[in-house]
Amino acid sequence: MNVLLNLELDDRQVRQIGSVSSDVELMRLQSEGEILEAMPDVQVVFGDLSEEMFARGSSLRWVQATGAGVDERLFPDLVESDVFLTSAKGTVGVHLADHAMALLLGLIRGIATAVRNPSWDQRMPIRNATWELADRTMGIVGLGGTGRDLADRAHAFGMRIIAVDPEDVELPDNVEACWKMERFHDLLEQSDVVAICAPLTPETDGMFDDQAFARMRDHALLINVTRGKIVDEQALMDALRSGVIGGAGLDVTPQEPLPEDHPLWRMANVIVTPHAAGGSPNRVDRIVDLFCENLKRILADQPLLSVIDKRKGY
């Protein structure tokens, strides 16, 4: 089986993949021209796949993406094909959840205020504005891997946790309830913190609109570490400026890169990080481990892990 490694890996990681089976031939090509020329003989791509690569991949059986979100890779020919698409879902929740908590704590403990205004005069204003998380409610939109990892962390801080998800998911012990999406507004009305842990799909695109923000509590904080376009930008700006919601911690924004002169960078009730939550020293090792397990499975004609339903987008 010819496997194209179309991502940056170190020698140890390449050896790990090569040790899966003697039936695997690893291909590491440098130029786009070399990759396109080789595609008719490639059965597996680990890493980036372009539409032109796919068009030439007459033998292609499976693509392993390196991110959890695959919305940018779901071009029509791939969606309609029999090629398996797997993602990193289930492996990235740890660092996304860590980052979500960092954004939340930065808002409720006045850290952003202190960094922006380095003065001892901020001591009492910060103290007077702080929260405790214990006994507050976090509403998680999307109870997949990231949502579950975030629930673990929020529960450790003493929070009550509710969630919505379009799928029937197993309810973790630390989540009080997981409702279907028709109760999305119920979640907004009950939550002190609303955390977006969902993929970008036609159904989630722009779901945080004026109506959604109107259902949120006026002190509630929005945390988003997955996809920026789930939030309507104008609705968000209006809600922040008018006090409809209390603030936002955003690692992803409706437009990326966020222009340097965009007001979100400087709003007192907002923390923005530049799509950095995906960073982790363990990320590549985790996706290589997943790829190796799936490589064993495809060689044995067994079901793959972290498979994307290409029509649903997750």
Protein Blocks (a to p, Z undefined) as FASTA:
>chain_A
ZZddfbdddfklmmmmmmmpmkbccdddfbfklmmmmmmmpcbdcdjddfklmmmmmmbc
bdcdfbfblklmmcfklmmmmbdcddfehjlmmmmmmmmmmmmmmmmnommmmmmmgcfk
lmmmmmmmpccfehpacddehjafklmmmmmmmmmnopacddddfbdcdddfklmbacdf
klmmmmmmmpmbdcdfbdcdfklgokacfklmmmpcfkbccddfkbfklpcfklmmmmmm
nomagbdcdfbdfbdcddfklmklmgmkbccdehkllgcfklmmmmmmmmmmmmmmmmno
pacehiacfknoZZ
